[in-house]
């Protein structure tokens, strides 16, 4: 890797501005942004003429080598971050998911070990899957000593990792006190469990039963409940993979009421509809089984409107890949099909093509949805998510005119299927740079094992204190009363 690199002649785009400028990288950081910057002696020169220079993408919702539903997802931290780099993403946030009764710290240690092979940077959310005094204490240790500022809660997957409302309230309250943010997978797990059984008993055993058993109403109810609980506790909330109008409207209501709620949707849900589950080819239909499922086109239109209007701030992927032989675990029972699809490599091209390419989004809005907003929400901005002196040199030279056809024959995932098979898109990463190192250039991938580093994320202590003051539903702890109340 050259000590210095000058990216010359491009249009620099961040969430805040768009201008013609050069970008000078020295070591792992951006050193300068300006017009006609001089090249230091020996610097590598990258020509970005006719292209955009953008912050590397941040996908805050991925699952690498996840043990789930009797198998383990196909992409590990090396292949997954290689996919990311090939598509213009330079940072991922994965999920540590402890088994019920498992130590959060022990699970976090296991995920950190798995991630050491990553070629791009990574961080972790930690799921709360059970509750006790031990979990209470370990949440504090994770925030204080390990740079974790976000905790995930599954409102679905009954008899596995689903938590009840009492656990939500306890965990949300602890996160509030720590200055952390809470995430929820919003589906009513009890309703899903019953609807799955009823659907199966009606003789619907194939993938078409999956969306029937998880209608928009179960997502909307859970999203609304999570928003209301978070508002009463006084903790910021991030609703992952919002897929339907009902859930988005719950987020919008909470925002209008003045609560700190963020909405995430997946690029897949913007462009793929529920007709895929009726494909006569079982393999193709099963590969689209994920939760929440794909929805009808009217929900897609609503999500685009939410993205344009600010109800949805972040576009992720929930990248969790399972090969055909793994999906076949549910050949005779849709309830046993491992839930998950890919999308990490394709995310930015698909969103550019269907968003910027159609006029739905501006380039600045694209950067916000794919990078800057996630960096701000999870407190790694301006280190990540922008291009400014001192920021990490996570950069993408983006060619808006490059075209390609997406498919399993050309992607870098270990999966043998692509849900974007045959989709023709315009807009792609010509160069992807992670902390000053070029990982992807003109179709060639240099997946340097171990280059990726764990990004620690400090908690929002000021926000926690302000919420403690204004919250009237849940009393602060004795320590808080002594510190904040006259």
The 8 nearest C-alpha neighbors of each residue, nearest first, counted from 0:
[[1, 436, 2, 435, 437, 3, 26, 4],
 [0, 2, 3, 43, 4, 42, 26, 41],
 [1, 3, 26, 25, 0, 42, 4, 24],
 [4, 2, 25, 42, 1, 24, 26, 43],
 [5, 3, 43, 24, 42, 44, 23, 6],
 [4, 6, 23, 44, 22, 7, 45, 43],
 [7, 5, 45, 22, 21, 46, 44, 47],
 [6, 8, 21, 46, 47, 5, 9, 45],
 [7, 9, 48, 47, 21, 46, 20, 6],
 [10, 8, 47, 48, 50, 51, 7, 52],
 [9, 11, 19, 51, 18, 52, 20, 12],
 [12, 10, 52, 18, 17, 51, 19, 20],
 [11, 13, 17, 53, 16, 52, 363, 10],
 [14, 12, 15, 16, 385, 363, 366, 53],
 [13, 15, 363, 367, 366, 16, 364, 371],
 [16, 14, 13, 363, 17, 12, 367, 385],
 [15, 17, 13, 12, 14, 18, 363, 11],
 [16, 18, 12, 11, 13, 10, 363, 19],
 [19, 17, 11, 10, 20, 16, 12, 9],
 [20, 18, 10, 11, 9, 34, 8, 17],
 [21, 19, 34, 33, 11, 10, 18, 9],
 [20, 22, 7, 33, 6, 34, 32, 8],
 [21, 23, 32, 6, 5, 31, 24, 20],
 [22, 24, 5, 31, 30, 4, 29, 6],
 [25, 23, 29, 4, 30, 3, 28, 5],
 [26, 24, 3, 28, 2, 30, 27, 29],
 [25, 27, 2, 28, 435, 3, 24, 434],
 [28, 26, 434, 435, 392, 391, 25, 24],
 [29, 27, 391, 392, 390, 389, 24, 26],
 [28, 30, 24, 388, 392, 389, 390, 31],
 [29, 31, 388, 24, 23, 25, 28, 389],
 [32, 30, 23, 388, 29, 22, 33, 387],
 [33, 31, 22, 21, 23, 20, 387, 388],
 [34, 32, 20, 21, 36, 31, 35, 22],
 [33, 35, 20, 36, 21, 19, 32, 8],
 [36, 34, 37, 21, 33, 20, 7, 8],
 [35, 37, 34, 33, 21, 38, 23, 22],
 [38, 36, 35, 39, 5, 23, 34, 40],
 [37, 39, 42, 5, 40, 36, 44, 23],
 [40, 38, 42, 41, 37, 3, 5, 4],
 [41, 39, 42, 38, 3, 43, 37, 2],
 [40, 42, 39, 43, 3, 1, 38, 2],
 [43, 41, 3, 4, 39, 40, 38, 44],
 [42, 44, 4, 5, 1, 3, 41, 45],
 [43, 45, 5, 4, 6, 42, 46, 7],
 [46, 44, 6, 5, 7, 47, 43, 4],
 [45, 47, 7, 48, 6, 8, 44, 9],
 [48, 46, 9, 8, 50, 7, 49, 45],
 [47, 49, 8, 9, 50, 46, 7, 10],
 [48, 50, 47, 9, 51, 398, 8, 10],
 [51, 49, 398, 47, 9, 48, 397, 396],
 [50, 52, 10, 397, 9, 396, 11, 53],
 [53, 51, 396, 11, 395, 10, 9, 397],
 [54, 52, 12, 395, 394, 11, 51, 13],
 [55, 53, 394, 385, 384, 386, 393, 395],
 [56, 54, 394, 393, 89, 88, 395, 87],
 [55, 57, 88, 370, 369, 89, 87, 54],
 [58, 56, 370, 90, 91, 88, 369, 59],
 [57, 59, 91, 315, 60, 92, 90, 56],
 [60, 58, 92, 91, 57, 315, 61, 373],
 [59, 61, 317, 58, 315, 92, 93, 316],
 [60, 62, 317, 318, 93, 92, 319, 63],
 [63, 61, 319, 93, 65, 318, 94, 64],
 [62, 64, 75, 65, 74, 76, 72, 61],
 [65, 63, 75, 72, 71, 74, 73, 66],
 [64, 66, 72, 71, 63, 62, 67, 319],
 [67, 65, 71, 70, 64, 72, 69, 68],
 [68, 66, 70, 69, 71, 65, 337, 72],
 [69, 67, 337, 70, 66, 335, 336, 338],
 [68, 70, 67, 66, 71, 337, 328, 335],
 [69, 71, 67, 66, 68, 72, 325, 337],
 [72, 70, 66, 65, 64, 67, 73, 69],
 [73, 71, 64, 65, 321, 320, 74, 319],
 [72, 74, 321, 320, 413, 64, 414, 71],
 [75, 73, 79, 63, 78, 413, 64, 72],
 [74, 76, 64, 63, 77, 78, 79, 73],
 [77, 75, 117, 79, 114, 63, 78, 80],
 [76, 78, 117, 79, 80, 116, 75, 118],
 [79, 77, 81, 75, 74, 80, 76, 412],
 [80, 78, 76, 82, 81, 74, 77, 75],
 [79, 81, 83, 82, 77, 119, 78, 118],
 [82, 80, 78, 84, 83, 79, 446, 77],
 [83, 81, 344, 79, 85, 411, 80, 84],
 [82, 84, 88, 80, 344, 81, 86, 85],
 [83, 85, 87, 81, 88, 86, 82, 89],
 [86, 84, 82, 83, 439, 87, 344, 81],
 [85, 87, 344, 83, 84, 88, 345, 428],
 [86, 88, 84, 428, 431, 85, 56, 395],
 [89, 87, 56, 83, 84, 55, 57, 86],
 [88, 90, 55, 119, 56, 84, 433, 393],
 [91, 89, 120, 57, 121, 88, 119, 58],
 [92, 90, 121, 58, 59, 57, 93, 122],
 [93, 91, 59, 122, 123, 121, 60, 61],
 [92, 94, 123, 61, 62, 60, 124, 122],
 [95, 93, 124, 123, 125, 96, 62, 126],
 [94, 96, 125, 107, 126, 124, 110, 97],
 [97, 95, 126, 94, 125, 98, 106, 128],
 [98, 96, 106, 101, 103, 99, 95, 128],
 [97, 99, 101, 100, 96, 128, 160, 159],
 [98, 100, 101, 129, 128, 97, 160, 159],
 [99, 101, 98, 129, 102, 97, 128, 130],
 [102, 100, 98, 99, 97, 103, 106, 105],
 [101, 103, 105, 104, 106, 100, 97, 134],
 [104, 102, 106, 105, 97, 107, 101, 137],
 [105, 103, 107, 102, 106, 108, 137, 141],
 [104, 106, 108, 102, 107, 103, 109, 101],
 [107, 105, 109, 103, 97, 108, 104, 102],
 [106, 108, 104, 110, 105, 109, 95, 103],
 [107, 109, 111, 105, 106, 110, 104, 112],
 [110, 108, 106, 112, 107, 111, 105, 113],
 [111, 109, 113, 107, 112, 108, 114, 95],
 [112, 110, 108, 114, 109, 113, 107, 115],
 [111, 113, 109, 110, 114, 115, 108, 116],
 [114, 112, 110, 111, 115, 109, 76, 116],
 [113, 115, 111, 76, 116, 112, 117, 110],
 [116, 114, 112, 117, 113, 449, 111, 451],
 [115, 117, 449, 448, 114, 77, 76, 118],
 [118, 116, 77, 76, 451, 449, 114, 115],
 [117, 119, 451, 450, 448, 447, 449, 446],
 [120, 118, 451, 80, 89, 117, 90, 450],
 [121, 119, 451, 90, 452, 453, 89, 91],
 [120, 122, 91, 453, 90, 92, 454, 452],
 [123, 121, 92, 454, 453, 93, 91, 455],
 [124, 122, 93, 92, 94, 125, 95, 147],
 [123, 125, 94, 149, 150, 95, 93, 151],
 [126, 124, 95, 150, 94, 151, 96, 123],
 [127, 125, 151, 96, 150, 152, 95, 128],
 [126, 128, 152, 129, 151, 150, 125, 130],
 [127, 129, 160, 99, 126, 162, 97, 161],
 [130, 128, 99, 127, 100, 162, 131, 166],
 [129, 131, 134, 166, 128, 132, 127, 135],
 [132, 130, 133, 134, 135, 129, 136, 100],
 [131, 133, 135, 134, 136, 130, 137, 138],
 [134, 132, 136, 131, 135, 137, 130, 102],
 [135, 133, 137, 131, 136, 132, 130, 138],
 [134, 136, 132, 133, 138, 137, 131, 173],
 [137, 135, 133, 139, 134, 138, 132, 140],
 [138, 136, 140, 134, 139, 135, 133, 141],
 [139, 137, 141, 136, 140, 135, 134, 142],
 [138, 140, 137, 142, 136, 141, 143, 177],
 [139, 141, 137, 143, 142, 138, 144, 136],
 [142, 140, 145, 138, 139, 147, 144, 143],
 [143, 141, 147, 139, 146, 140, 148, 144],
 [142, 144, 140, 141, 139, 145, 146, 147],
 [143, 145, 140, 141, 142, 146, 147, 139],
 [146, 144, 141, 147, 142, 143, 455, 140],
 [145, 147, 455, 456, 142, 457, 144, 148],
 [148, 146, 142, 141, 145, 456, 149, 455],
 [147, 149, 179, 458, 142, 456, 457, 180],
 [150, 148, 180, 124, 179, 181, 147, 125],
 [149, 151, 125, 181, 126, 124, 182, 180],
 [150, 152, 126, 182, 183, 125, 181, 127],
 [153, 151, 183, 127, 126, 182, 184, 154],
 [154, 152, 184, 161, 155, 183, 162, 160],
 [153, 155, 161, 185, 186, 184, 188, 162],
 [154, 156, 188, 161, 153, 186, 157, 187],
 [157, 155, 161, 159, 188, 160, 158, 154],
 [156, 158, 161, 159, 188, 155, 189, 160],
 [159, 157, 156, 160, 161, 155, 188, 162],
 [158, 160, 157, 156, 161, 99, 98, 128],
 [161, 159, 128, 156, 153, 162, 157, 99],
 [162, 160, 153, 155, 157, 156, 154, 159],
 [163, 161, 154, 166, 128, 153, 160, 129],
 [162, 164, 166, 165, 167, 161, 154, 168],
 [163, 165, 167, 166, 168, 162, 228, 169],
 [166, 164, 168, 167, 163, 169, 162, 170],
 [167, 165, 169, 164, 168, 163, 170, 162],
 [166, 168, 164, 170, 165, 169, 171, 163],
 [167, 169, 171, 165, 166, 170, 172, 164],
 [170, 168, 166, 172, 167, 171, 165, 173],
 [169, 171, 173, 167, 172, 168, 166, 174],
 [172, 170, 174, 168, 173, 169, 167, 175],
 [173, 171, 175, 169, 170, 174, 232, 168],
 [174, 172, 170, 176, 175, 171, 169, 177],
 [175, 173, 179, 177, 171, 176, 172, 178],
 [176, 174, 234, 172, 178, 173, 177, 463],
 [175, 177, 173, 174, 178, 463, 172, 467],
 [178, 176, 174, 175, 179, 173, 463, 460],
 [177, 179, 463, 459, 460, 458, 175, 176],
 [178, 180, 148, 174, 458, 149, 177, 175],
 [179, 181, 149, 235, 236, 148, 174, 150],
 [182, 180, 236, 150, 149, 151, 237, 235],
 [183, 181, 151, 237, 238, 236, 150, 152],
 [184, 182, 152, 238, 185, 151, 153, 239],
 [183, 185, 153, 154, 239, 152, 186, 238],
 [184, 186, 221, 222, 218, 183, 154, 187],
 [187, 185, 218, 221, 155, 217, 154, 188],
 [188, 186, 217, 221, 190, 189, 155, 154],
 [189, 187, 155, 191, 190, 157, 186, 156],
 [188, 190, 192, 191, 187, 193, 157, 155],
 [189, 191, 193, 192, 188, 187, 194, 217],
 [192, 190, 188, 194, 189, 193, 213, 212],
 [193, 191, 189, 195, 190, 194, 188, 196],
 [192, 194, 190, 196, 195, 191, 197, 189],
 [193, 195, 212, 197, 191, 196, 192, 198],
 [196, 194, 212, 198, 192, 193, 197, 191],
 [195, 197, 199, 193, 194, 198, 200, 192],
 [196, 198, 194, 200, 199, 195, 193, 201],
 [199, 197, 195, 201, 196, 200, 203, 194],
 [198, 200, 203, 196, 202, 201, 197, 204],
 [199, 201, 197, 202, 198, 196, 203, 195],
 [202, 200, 198, 199, 203, 197, 204, 196],
 [201, 203, 200, 199, 204, 198, 197, 205],
 [204, 202, 199, 208, 201, 198, 205, 200],
 [203, 205, 332, 199, 333, 202, 331, 208],
 [204, 206, 333, 207, 208, 203, 332, 331],
 [207, 205, 333, 208, 209, 285, 276, 284],
 [206, 208, 276, 205, 209, 277, 210, 211],
 [209, 207, 211, 206, 203, 210, 205, 212],
 [208, 210, 212, 206, 207, 211, 333, 213],
 [211, 209, 213, 212, 292, 208, 214, 207],
 [212, 210, 208, 209, 213, 214, 207, 198],
 [211, 213, 194, 195, 210, 209, 191, 214],
 [212, 214, 210, 211, 191, 217, 209, 215],
 [215, 213, 216, 211, 217, 210, 212, 218],
 [216, 214, 218, 217, 243, 219, 245, 213],
 [215, 217, 219, 218, 214, 220, 245, 213],
 [218, 216, 187, 186, 220, 219, 215, 214],
 [219, 217, 186, 215, 221, 216, 185, 220],
 [218, 220, 246, 245, 216, 222, 221, 217],
 [221, 219, 223, 217, 218, 222, 216, 224],
 [220, 222, 185, 224, 186, 187, 218, 223],
 [223, 221, 185, 219, 225, 246, 224, 220],
 [222, 224, 249, 226, 220, 221, 225, 219],
 [223, 225, 221, 227, 226, 222, 228, 220],
 [226, 224, 222, 228, 227, 223, 229, 221],
 [227, 225, 223, 229, 224, 228, 230, 222],
 [226, 228, 230, 224, 225, 229, 223, 231],
 [229, 227, 225, 231, 230, 226, 232, 224],
 [230, 228, 232, 226, 234, 227, 231, 233],
 [229, 231, 233, 227, 228, 232, 226, 258],
 [232, 230, 228, 233, 229, 472, 227, 470],
 [231, 233, 229, 230, 234, 473, 172, 228],
 [232, 234, 230, 231, 466, 470, 229, 175],
 [235, 233, 175, 229, 232, 236, 171, 230],
 [236, 234, 259, 180, 260, 181, 229, 233],
 [235, 237, 260, 181, 182, 180, 261, 234],
 [236, 238, 261, 182, 260, 262, 181, 239],
 [239, 237, 262, 183, 182, 263, 261, 236],
 [238, 240, 263, 241, 184, 183, 237, 262],
 [241, 239, 264, 263, 265, 242, 238, 317],
 [242, 240, 264, 239, 263, 243, 246, 247],
 [241, 243, 240, 268, 264, 291, 294, 244],
 [244, 242, 298, 245, 246, 215, 241, 247],
 [243, 245, 247, 298, 246, 301, 248, 302],
 [246, 244, 219, 248, 247, 243, 249, 215],
 [247, 245, 219, 249, 248, 222, 244, 243],
 [246, 248, 244, 250, 249, 245, 251, 243],
 [247, 249, 251, 245, 250, 246, 244, 252],
 [248, 250, 223, 246, 252, 247, 251, 222],
 [251, 249, 247, 253, 248, 252, 254, 246],
 [250, 252, 248, 254, 253, 249, 310, 255],
 [253, 251, 255, 249, 254, 250, 248, 256],
 [252, 254, 256, 250, 251, 258, 255, 249],
 [253, 255, 251, 257, 258, 256, 252, 260],
 [254, 256, 252, 257, 253, 251, 258, 250],
 [257, 255, 253, 254, 258, 252, 251, 259],
 [256, 258, 254, 255, 253, 259, 260, 252],
 [259, 257, 254, 253, 256, 260, 230, 255],
 [258, 260, 235, 236, 254, 257, 261, 234],
 [261, 259, 236, 237, 235, 258, 254, 250],
 [262, 260, 237, 236, 238, 312, 263, 259],
 [263, 261, 311, 238, 312, 237, 310, 239],
 [264, 262, 313, 239, 240, 311, 314, 241],
 [263, 265, 240, 241, 314, 315, 242, 313],
 [266, 264, 315, 316, 314, 267, 268, 240],
 [265, 267, 269, 268, 314, 346, 316, 315],
 [268, 266, 265, 269, 270, 271, 316, 342],
 [267, 269, 265, 266, 270, 271, 293, 242],
 [268, 270, 299, 266, 267, 271, 302, 303],
 [269, 271, 267, 268, 272, 266, 299, 353],
 [272, 270, 268, 267, 269, 293, 273, 275],
 [273, 271, 294, 295, 293, 274, 296, 275],
 [272, 274, 293, 294, 275, 295, 276, 271],
 [273, 275, 276, 277, 272, 278, 295, 271],
 [276, 274, 273, 277, 278, 284, 272, 287],
 [277, 275, 284, 207, 274, 278, 206, 273],
 [276, 278, 275, 274, 207, 279, 284, 206],
 [277, 279, 280, 275, 284, 276, 283, 281],
 [280, 278, 281, 277, 284, 283, 276, 282],
 [279, 281, 278, 282, 283, 284, 277, 285],
 [282, 280, 284, 283, 285, 279, 278, 206],
 [283, 281, 285, 280, 284, 286, 323, 326],
 [282, 284, 286, 280, 281, 285, 278, 287],
 [283, 285, 276, 281, 282, 286, 278, 287],
 [286, 284, 282, 287, 288, 283, 206, 281],
 [285, 287, 283, 284, 288, 282, 340, 326],
 [288, 286, 285, 284, 289, 340, 418, 283],
 [289, 287, 285, 338, 286, 339, 292, 206],
 [290, 288, 338, 339, 292, 291, 287, 340],
 [291, 289, 292, 338, 288, 339, 213, 293],
 [290, 292, 289, 242, 293, 213, 240, 218],
 [293, 291, 290, 289, 210, 294, 288, 213],
 [292, 294, 273, 272, 268, 271, 291, 295],
 [293, 295, 273, 272, 298, 292, 296, 243],
 [294, 296, 272, 273, 297, 298, 299, 293],
 [297, 295, 299, 298, 272, 300, 294, 273],
 [298, 296, 300, 299, 295, 301, 294, 244],
 [297, 299, 301, 243, 296, 300, 244, 295],
 [300, 298, 296, 302, 269, 297, 301, 303],
 [299, 301, 303, 297, 298, 302, 304, 296],
 [300, 302, 298, 304, 299, 303, 244, 305],
 [303, 301, 305, 299, 304, 300, 306, 298],
 [304, 302, 306, 300, 305, 301, 307, 299],
 [303, 305, 301, 307, 302, 306, 308, 300],
 [306, 304, 310, 302, 308, 311, 303, 307],
 [305, 307, 311, 303, 309, 304, 308, 310],
 [306, 308, 304, 305, 309, 303, 360, 359],
 [307, 309, 305, 306, 310, 304, 311, 303],
 [310, 308, 311, 306, 307, 312, 305, 304],
 [309, 311, 305, 251, 308, 262, 306, 312],
 [310, 312, 262, 306, 309, 305, 263, 313],
 [311, 313, 262, 309, 368, 263, 310, 306],
 [314, 312, 368, 263, 311, 373, 372, 315],
 [313, 315, 264, 265, 368, 263, 369, 266],
 [316, 314, 265, 58, 60, 59, 264, 317],
 [315, 317, 265, 318, 342, 343, 266, 60],
 [318, 316, 61, 60, 319, 315, 62, 265],
 [319, 317, 341, 61, 316, 342, 343, 62],
 [320, 318, 339, 62, 340, 341, 72, 317],
 [319, 321, 340, 341, 72, 73, 339, 414],
 [322, 320, 72, 73, 325, 414, 326, 323],
 [321, 323, 414, 325, 324, 415, 326, 73],
 [324, 322, 326, 325, 327, 321, 282, 415],
 [323, 325, 327, 326, 322, 328, 321, 282],
 [326, 324, 327, 322, 323, 328, 321, 70],
 [325, 327, 323, 336, 328, 324, 337, 329],
 [328, 326, 330, 324, 329, 325, 323, 336],
 [329, 327, 326, 325, 330, 336, 335, 324],
 [328, 330, 336, 335, 332, 327, 333, 331],
 [331, 329, 327, 328, 332, 333, 205, 336],
 [330, 332, 329, 204, 205, 333, 328, 335],
 [333, 331, 329, 204, 334, 335, 330, 205],
 [332, 334, 206, 205, 329, 335, 336, 204],
 [335, 333, 332, 336, 329, 195, 209, 337],
 [336, 334, 329, 333, 332, 337, 328, 68],
 [335, 337, 329, 326, 333, 334, 328, 338],
 [338, 336, 326, 68, 335, 339, 325, 321],
 [337, 339, 289, 288, 336, 290, 340, 319],
 [338, 340, 289, 319, 320, 288, 337, 321],
 [341, 339, 320, 319, 318, 287, 289, 286],
 [342, 340, 318, 320, 319, 343, 417, 339],
 [341, 343, 345, 316, 346, 344, 318, 340],
 [342, 344, 346, 345, 83, 318, 316, 341],
 [345, 343, 86, 82, 83, 342, 346, 85],
 [344, 346, 342, 343, 348, 347, 86, 349],
 [347, 345, 349, 343, 342, 348, 344, 266],
 [346, 348, 350, 349, 345, 351, 86, 87],
 [347, 349, 351, 427, 426, 350, 345, 346],
 [348, 350, 352, 346, 351, 347, 345, 353],
 [351, 349, 347, 354, 353, 352, 348, 346],
 [350, 352, 355, 348, 354, 349, 353, 347],
 [353, 351, 356, 349, 425, 350, 424, 354],
 [352, 354, 350, 356, 351, 357, 349, 355],
 [355, 353, 359, 360, 351, 350, 356, 357],
 [354, 356, 360, 351, 358, 357, 361, 359],
 [355, 357, 352, 354, 353, 358, 351, 359],
 [358, 356, 355, 354, 359, 353, 352, 360],
 [357, 359, 355, 360, 356, 354, 361, 353],
 [358, 360, 354, 357, 355, 361, 307, 356],
 [361, 359, 355, 354, 358, 364, 365, 362],
 [360, 362, 364, 363, 355, 365, 358, 359],
 [363, 361, 365, 364, 366, 355, 360, 12],
 [364, 362, 14, 366, 365, 361, 13, 12],
 [365, 363, 367, 361, 366, 362, 360, 368],
 [364, 366, 362, 368, 363, 367, 369, 361],
 [367, 365, 363, 369, 364, 14, 368, 370],
 [366, 368, 371, 14, 364, 372, 365, 370],
 [369, 367, 313, 365, 366, 314, 312, 370],
 [370, 368, 366, 56, 367, 314, 57, 365],
 [369, 371, 57, 56, 384, 367, 366, 373],
 [372, 370, 384, 367, 374, 373, 366, 375],
 [371, 373, 375, 367, 374, 370, 368, 376],
 [372, 374, 376, 375, 371, 370, 377, 313],
 [375, 373, 380, 379, 371, 372, 384, 377],
 [374, 376, 378, 372, 380, 373, 377, 379],
 [375, 377, 373, 378, 374, 372, 379, 261],
 [376, 378, 374, 375, 379, 373, 456, 148],
 [379, 377, 375, 376, 380, 374, 456, 457],
 [378, 380, 374, 382, 383, 377, 456, 381],
 [381, 379, 382, 374, 383, 375, 378, 384],
 [380, 382, 383, 385, 390, 379, 384, 374],
 [383, 381, 390, 380, 391, 379, 384, 389],
 [384, 382, 380, 381, 379, 385, 374, 391],
 [383, 385, 371, 370, 374, 54, 380, 381],
 [386, 384, 54, 13, 383, 381, 387, 371],
 [387, 385, 54, 390, 13, 388, 29, 384],
 [386, 388, 390, 389, 385, 29, 32, 31],
 [389, 387, 30, 29, 31, 390, 32, 386],
 [388, 390, 29, 28, 387, 30, 391, 382],
 [391, 389, 382, 387, 29, 28, 388, 381],
 [390, 392, 28, 434, 393, 382, 27, 29],
 [391, 393, 434, 28, 435, 29, 27, 394],
 [394, 392, 433, 55, 434, 432, 391, 54],
 [395, 393, 55, 54, 432, 392, 53, 431],
 [396, 394, 431, 53, 55, 430, 52, 397],
 [397, 395, 52, 430, 429, 51, 428, 50],
 [396, 398, 428, 51, 50, 429, 395, 427],
 [397, 399, 50, 400, 427, 401, 426, 429],
 [400, 398, 426, 401, 397, 425, 427, 50],
 [399, 401, 398, 426, 425, 402, 427, 50],
 [402, 400, 426, 425, 398, 399, 427, 403],
 [403, 401, 425, 424, 426, 400, 423, 404],
 [402, 404, 424, 423, 405, 425, 401, 427],
 [403, 405, 423, 422, 421, 424, 406, 402],
 [404, 406, 422, 421, 420, 419, 403, 423],
 [407, 405, 420, 417, 408, 409, 421, 419],
 [406, 408, 417, 416, 410, 409, 415, 420],
 [409, 407, 406, 410, 405, 415, 416, 411],
 [408, 410, 407, 406, 411, 405, 404, 412],
 [409, 411, 407, 412, 408, 406, 344, 82],
 [412, 410, 82, 413, 409, 81, 78, 344],
 [411, 413, 414, 410, 82, 78, 74, 79],
 [414, 412, 74, 73, 415, 411, 78, 322],
 [413, 415, 322, 412, 416, 320, 321, 73],
 [416, 414, 322, 407, 413, 323, 417, 412],
 [417, 415, 407, 414, 418, 322, 286, 406],
 [418, 416, 407, 420, 419, 406, 341, 415],
 [417, 419, 420, 416, 287, 286, 341, 340],
 [420, 418, 417, 422, 405, 406, 421, 345],
 [421, 419, 406, 417, 405, 418, 422, 407],
 [420, 422, 405, 404, 406, 423, 419, 417],
 [423, 421, 405, 404, 419, 420, 424, 406],
 [422, 424, 404, 403, 421, 405, 425, 402],
 [425, 423, 402, 352, 403, 422, 404, 349],
 [424, 426, 402, 352, 401, 400, 399, 403],
 [427, 425, 399, 401, 348, 400, 398, 402],
 [426, 428, 348, 398, 397, 401, 429, 399],
 [427, 429, 397, 87, 430, 396, 86, 398],
 [428, 430, 441, 396, 440, 397, 398, 427],
 [431, 429, 440, 396, 439, 428, 395, 432],
 [432, 430, 395, 439, 87, 438, 437, 394],
 [431, 433, 437, 394, 436, 393, 435, 438],
 [432, 434, 393, 436, 435, 89, 392, 437],
 [435, 433, 392, 27, 393, 391, 436, 28],
 [434, 436, 27, 392, 433, 432, 26, 24],
 [437, 435, 433, 432, 434, 0, 438, 27],
 [436, 438, 432, 439, 431, 433, 435, 440],
 [437, 439, 445, 431, 432, 444, 446, 436],
 [440, 438, 444, 431, 430, 443, 85, 437],
 [439, 441, 430, 443, 442, 429, 431, 444],
 [442, 440, 429, 443, 430, 439, 428, 444],
 [441, 443, 440, 444, 439, 429, 85, 430],
 [444, 442, 440, 439, 441, 445, 438, 85],
 [443, 445, 439, 438, 446, 442, 440, 85],
 [446, 444, 438, 447, 439, 443, 437, 81],
 [447, 445, 81, 118, 444, 448, 438, 77],
 [446, 448, 118, 450, 445, 449, 438, 117],
 [449, 447, 118, 116, 450, 117, 446, 77],
 [448, 450, 116, 117, 451, 118, 115, 447],
 [451, 449, 118, 448, 447, 119, 117, 452],
 [452, 450, 119, 120, 118, 117, 449, 121],
 [451, 453, 120, 454, 121, 450, 119, 449],
 [452, 454, 121, 122, 120, 455, 451, 111],
 [455, 453, 122, 121, 452, 456, 120, 146],
 [454, 456, 146, 453, 147, 457, 122, 145],
 [457, 455, 146, 147, 378, 148, 379, 454],
 [458, 456, 146, 148, 378, 455, 459, 147],
 [457, 459, 148, 178, 179, 460, 456, 142],
 [458, 460, 178, 462, 461, 179, 463, 457],
 [459, 461, 178, 463, 462, 458, 464, 177],
 [462, 460, 464, 463, 459, 465, 178, 466],
 [463, 461, 465, 464, 460, 459, 466, 178],
 [464, 462, 178, 460, 466, 461, 465, 175],
 [463, 465, 467, 461, 462, 466, 460, 468],
 [464, 466, 462, 468, 467, 463, 461, 469],
 [467, 465, 469, 463, 468, 464, 233, 470],
 [466, 468, 464, 470, 465, 469, 463, 475],
 [467, 469, 465, 466, 470, 464, 483, 484],
 [470, 468, 466, 467, 471, 465, 233, 464],
 [469, 471, 467, 233, 466, 468, 472, 473],
 [472, 470, 473, 469, 474, 231, 468, 467],
 [471, 473, 231, 470, 232, 474, 233, 230],
 [474, 472, 232, 471, 475, 470, 231, 172],
 [473, 475, 472, 476, 471, 470, 467, 480],
 [476, 474, 479, 480, 467, 473, 477, 478],
 [475, 477, 479, 478, 480, 474, 176, 481],
 [478, 476, 480, 479, 481, 475, 482, 474],
 [477, 479, 481, 476, 480, 482, 475, 483],
 [478, 480, 482, 476, 481, 477, 475, 483],
 [481, 479, 477, 484, 478, 482, 483, 475],
 [480, 482, 478, 479, 483, 484, 477, 485],
 [483, 481, 479, 480, 484, 478, 485, 477],
 [482, 484, 480, 479, 481, 485, 468, 464],
 [483, 485, 480, 481, 482, 479, 468, 475],
 [484, 483, 481, 482, 480, 479, 468, 478]]
